[in-house]
Amino acid sequence: MAGQGVRRMRRTLLGYLPVDSPIHSLHPIIKTFFLLIVSTYPLLIDAPEWNIVGIVAMFIIFIASRVQLGILKFYTTIMLNIFWIIFIAYTFFGGYAPGYHIIGRVGPVLISWENVSWAITVYLRMFFAILVIIYFLSVARERDVILGLRWLRLPYVVSYMIGLAFRSIGLSIIDFHTIREAERARALDLKELPLTHKIKKFGLYIVPMVALALRRTDEVSNALDSRGFKFTGLKGHKRTDYLLSKYRFGGKDAVAVGAMLAIMAVLVYLRYFTLYITTQHSLLLKYIGGLLGVGSGG
């Protein structure tokens, strides 16, 4: 049969996910909990090597959930831009204090190891957090967000508006790819441009992206109005949650939430009662500092 080799996919906020992905067997609230809980991990961790562990764990979760890793290549340039912005901001404009270890000088600007180490720390923390957000957008649908928030007993108006906000992220990414395809159709290949020109081009995307976002907002508003959609439901009647009744919070859902909360509890303890995940005890920073001739990595 010609259709036997076709893999069924399900539309998500960011792209498409195979129907047989293990994440679909979990309650929609697990995806919301993942975003709310796991996104706090980078905020609790300072030591770069532990954020690297988190980054590796996220790649494993991507693979286990059968998310196409090719989706990450679209964010390579963005991550490089973020790296250079953070590195320049902390290295050249991070300030100077007596006792800083000077490792270089660019004109009148002193480059200290303390500022460089913080640039590394902040970038890896942000990298981890961005992967968490990309994963959530790659596995969740607008309906999952609404159902998850309704399971938490948030008002329907609030849940739906948050769902639309997340949906707008996916639509903005689609618009971004549309602009890129239009450039390719006009023989503009960003791969051939130097990094400085790529950064400049990304800045120029703001105007068409805002214009497209405003147009989509108007389209969504008109679509809701044309279908007679009301946030409050029928007057005098409580809005029913039919789809929510189709999901049961089972044992594996409880295990997933318990594991995420347990990891967060451990990180909170290590953050506020020990020094194990701080930059002072970072083995990676000490190693890099040693290569640069700095006595202490922190």
C-alpha positions as CSV (number, residue, x, y, z in Angstrom):
1,M,0.0,0.0,0.0
2,A,1.3,3.4,-0.9
3,G,0.1,5.0,2.4
4,Q,1.7,2.5,4.7
5,G,5.0,4.4,4.9
6,V,3.3,7.7,5.7
7,R,3.9,8.8,9.3
8,R,0.9,10.5,10.9
9,M,1.7,13.9,12.4
10,R,-0.2,16.2,14.8
11,R,0.0,20.0,14.6
12,T,1.6,21.7,17.6
13,L,2.3,25.3,18.5
14,L,5.7,25.2,16.8
15,G,5.4,22.5,14.1
16,Y,4.4,18.9,13.8
17,L,4.8,15.9,16.2
18,P,4.3,12.2,15.4
19,V,0.9,10.9,16.7
20,D,2.7,7.9,18.3
21,S,4.9,10.3,20.5
22,P,4.9,9.1,24.1
23,I,4.1,12.7,25.3
24,H,0.5,12.3,23.8
25,S,-0.2,9.5,26.4
26,L,0.1,12.0,29.2
27,H,-2.5,14.4,30.6
28,P,-2.3,17.9,28.9
29,I,-1.6,19.4,32.3
30,I,1.8,17.7,32.3
31,K,2.9,19.9,29.4
32,T,1.9,23.0,31.3
33,F,3.6,21.7,34.5
34,F,6.7,21.0,32.5
35,L,6.9,24.6,31.3
36,L,6.1,26.1,34.7
37,I,8.4,23.8,36.8
38,V,11.3,22.9,34.5
39,S,11.7,26.6,33.4
40,T,12.7,27.4,37.0
41,Y,15.7,25.0,36.9
42,P,18.0,27.4,35.0
43,L,17.1,30.2,37.4
44,L,18.2,28.1,40.3
45,I,21.5,26.9,38.8
46,D,24.6,29.1,38.5
47,A,27.3,26.6,37.8
48,P,27.7,26.2,34.0
49,E,28.4,22.5,34.0
50,W,25.0,21.8,35.7
51,N,23.3,23.9,33.1
52,I,25.1,21.8,30.4
53,V,23.7,18.7,32.1
54,G,20.3,20.2,31.8
55,I,20.9,21.0,28.1
56,V,22.0,17.4,27.5
57,A,18.9,16.2,29.4
58,M,16.7,18.4,27.2
59,F,18.2,16.9,24.0
60,I,17.4,13.4,25.4
61,I,13.9,14.4,26.2
62,F,13.6,15.8,22.6
63,I,14.6,12.4,21.2
64,A,12.5,10.4,23.6
65,S,9.4,12.5,22.7
66,R,10.3,12.0,19.0
67,V,10.5,15.7,18.3
68,Q,12.5,16.4,15.1
69,L,15.8,17.8,16.2
70,G,16.0,19.5,12.8
71,I,13.7,22.1,14.2
72,L,16.5,23.4,16.3
73,K,18.7,24.4,13.4
74,F,16.3,27.3,12.7
75,Y,17.4,28.9,16.0
76,T,21.2,28.5,15.4
77,T,21.6,32.1,14.2
78,I,19.4,33.4,17.0
79,M,21.4,31.6,19.6
80,L,24.7,32.9,18.1
81,N,23.3,36.4,18.2
82,I,22.3,36.0,21.8
83,F,25.8,34.7,22.6
84,W,27.5,37.7,21.1
85,I,25.1,40.1,22.7
86,I,25.7,38.6,26.2
87,F,29.4,38.2,25.6
88,I,29.9,41.8,24.5
89,A,27.6,43.2,27.2
90,Y,29.3,41.4,30.0
91,T,32.9,41.5,28.7
92,F,33.1,45.2,27.6
93,F,30.3,46.8,29.7
94,G,30.3,44.6,32.8
95,G,32.3,47.1,34.9
96,Y,35.4,46.7,36.8
97,A,36.3,46.5,40.5
98,P,39.5,46.2,42.4
99,G,40.5,42.5,42.7
100,Y,39.2,41.5,39.3
101,H,41.6,39.3,37.3
102,I,42.5,41.1,34.1
103,I,43.0,38.7,31.2
104,G,43.2,41.2,28.3
105,R,42.7,44.7,27.1
106,V,41.0,46.2,24.1
107,G,41.9,49.9,23.9
108,P,40.9,51.5,27.1
109,V,38.6,48.6,28.0
110,L,39.8,46.0,30.5
111,I,38.6,42.4,30.0
112,S,38.3,40.6,33.3
113,W,37.9,36.9,34.0
114,E,35.0,37.7,36.3
115,N,33.0,39.3,33.5
116,V,33.8,36.6,31.1
117,S,32.8,33.9,33.5
118,W,29.4,35.6,34.1
119,A,28.9,35.8,30.4
120,I,29.4,32.0,30.1
121,T,27.1,31.4,33.1
122,V,24.3,33.6,31.8
123,Y,24.5,32.2,28.3
124,L,24.3,28.6,29.3
125,R,21.5,29.4,31.7
126,M,19.6,31.1,28.9
127,F,20.4,28.3,26.4
128,F,18.8,25.8,28.9
129,A,15.7,28.0,29.4
130,I,15.2,28.5,25.6
131,L,15.4,24.7,25.0
132,V,12.7,24.2,27.6
133,I,10.4,26.7,25.8
134,I,11.1,25.3,22.4
135,Y,10.3,21.8,23.7
136,F,7.0,23.0,25.2
137,L,6.0,24.7,21.9
138,S,7.1,21.6,20.0
139,V,4.8,19.2,21.9
140,A,1.9,21.3,23.0
141,R,-1.2,22.4,21.2
142,E,-3.3,25.4,21.9
143,R,-6.0,23.0,23.2
144,D,-3.4,21.4,25.6
145,V,-2.7,24.8,27.1
146,I,-6.3,25.6,27.6
147,L,-7.2,22.2,29.0
148,G,-4.2,22.3,31.3
149,L,-5.1,25.7,32.7
150,R,-8.8,24.7,33.0
151,W,-7.7,21.7,35.0
152,L,-6.0,24.1,37.4
153,R,-9.5,25.8,37.7
154,L,-8.4,29.0,36.0
155,P,-11.3,31.0,34.5
156,Y,-12.1,30.1,30.9
157,V,-11.4,33.6,29.7
158,V,-7.9,33.6,31.2
159,S,-7.2,30.1,29.9
160,Y,-8.3,30.9,26.4
161,M,-6.4,34.2,26.2
162,I,-3.2,32.5,27.3
163,G,-3.8,29.7,24.8
164,L,-4.2,32.4,22.0
165,A,-1.0,34.0,23.2
166,F,1.0,30.8,22.9
167,R,-0.7,30.2,19.5
168,S,0.5,33.6,18.3
169,I,4.1,32.5,19.0
170,G,3.7,29.6,16.6
171,L,2.0,31.8,14.0
172,S,4.8,34.4,14.3
173,I,7.4,31.6,13.7
174,I,5.4,30.6,10.6
175,D,5.4,34.3,9.4
176,F,9.2,34.4,10.0
177,H,9.7,31.3,7.8
178,T,7.4,32.9,5.2
179,I,9.7,36.0,5.1
180,R,12.8,33.8,4.8
181,E,11.2,31.9,1.9
182,A,10.3,35.1,0.2
183,E,14.0,36.2,0.5
184,R,15.2,32.9,-1.0
185,A,12.8,33.3,-3.9
186,R,14.5,36.6,-4.6
187,A,17.9,34.9,-4.6
188,L,19.0,36.1,-1.1
189,D,20.9,33.4,0.7
190,L,21.7,34.2,4.3
191,K,24.2,31.4,4.5
192,E,26.5,33.4,2.2
193,L,26.4,36.5,4.3
194,P,28.9,37.3,7.0
195,L,27.7,37.2,10.6
196,T,27.4,41.0,11.0
197,H,25.1,41.2,7.9
198,K,23.0,38.3,9.3
199,I,22.5,40.2,12.6
200,K,21.5,43.3,10.7
201,K,19.0,41.3,8.6
202,F,17.4,39.9,11.7
203,G,16.9,43.4,13.0
204,L,15.1,44.4,9.8
205,Y,12.6,41.5,10.2
206,I,10.9,43.4,13.1
207,V,8.8,45.7,10.8
208,P,7.2,43.0,8.7
209,M,6.8,40.7,11.7
210,V,4.9,43.4,13.6
211,A,2.7,44.1,10.5
212,L,1.9,40.4,10.1
213,A,1.2,40.0,13.8
214,L,-1.3,42.9,13.7
215,R,-3.0,41.4,10.6
216,R,-3.2,38.0,12.2
217,T,-4.7,39.5,15.3
218,D,-7.4,41.1,13.2
219,E,-8.1,37.8,11.4
220,V,-8.4,35.9,14.6
221,S,-10.7,38.5,16.1
222,N,-12.9,38.4,13.0
223,A,-12.9,34.6,12.9
224,L,-14.1,34.4,16.6
225,D,-16.8,37.1,15.9
226,S,-18.1,35.4,12.7
227,R,-18.6,32.1,14.6
228,G,-20.5,33.8,17.4
229,F,-17.9,32.9,19.9
230,K,-18.5,34.1,23.5
231,F,-16.0,33.7,26.4
232,T,-18.9,33.5,28.9
233,G,-20.9,30.8,27.2
234,L,-24.7,30.9,27.2
235,K,-26.2,33.4,29.5
236,G,-27.3,31.9,32.8
237,H,-25.4,28.6,32.2
238,K,-22.0,27.5,33.3
239,R,-19.6,26.7,30.5
240,T,-18.9,23.0,30.2
241,D,-15.5,21.4,29.8
242,Y,-16.3,18.5,27.5
243,L,-12.8,17.9,26.3
244,L,-11.4,18.0,29.8
245,S,-13.7,15.2,30.8
246,K,-12.0,13.0,28.2
247,Y,-8.7,13.0,30.1
248,R,-7.9,11.3,33.3
249,F,-5.0,12.2,35.6
250,G,-3.3,8.8,36.0
251,G,-0.4,7.2,37.8
252,K,2.2,8.0,35.2
253,D,1.0,11.7,35.2
254,A,1.5,11.8,39.0
255,V,5.0,10.2,38.6
256,A,6.0,12.8,36.0
257,V,4.8,15.7,38.2
258,G,6.4,14.2,41.3
259,A,9.7,13.8,39.5
260,M,9.7,17.4,38.3
261,L,8.8,18.7,41.7
262,A,11.4,16.5,43.4
263,I,14.2,17.8,41.1
264,M,13.0,21.4,41.8
265,A,13.1,20.8,45.6
266,V,16.6,19.4,45.3
267,L,17.8,22.4,43.3
268,V,16.1,24.8,45.8
269,Y,18.0,23.1,48.6
270,L,21.3,23.1,46.8
271,R,20.8,26.8,45.8
272,Y,19.9,28.3,49.2
273,F,21.6,25.9,51.6
274,T,24.7,24.8,49.9
275,L,27.3,26.1,47.4
276,Y,27.4,23.1,45.0
277,I,25.6,24.7,42.1
278,T,27.1,28.2,42.5
279,T,29.9,29.6,40.4
280,Q,32.3,29.5,43.4
281,H,32.2,25.7,43.2
282,S,32.1,25.4,39.4
283,L,34.7,22.9,38.1
284,L,34.3,24.1,34.6
285,L,35.0,27.8,35.4
286,K,38.0,26.7,37.5
287,Y,39.3,24.7,34.6
288,I,38.8,27.5,32.1
289,G,40.3,30.0,34.6
290,G,43.3,27.8,35.0
291,L,43.8,27.8,31.2
292,L,43.7,31.6,31.2
293,G,46.2,31.8,34.1
294,V,43.6,32.8,36.7
295,G,44.1,31.3,40.1
296,S,40.4,31.0,40.9
297,G,37.5,30.1,38.5
298,G,35.0,32.2,40.4
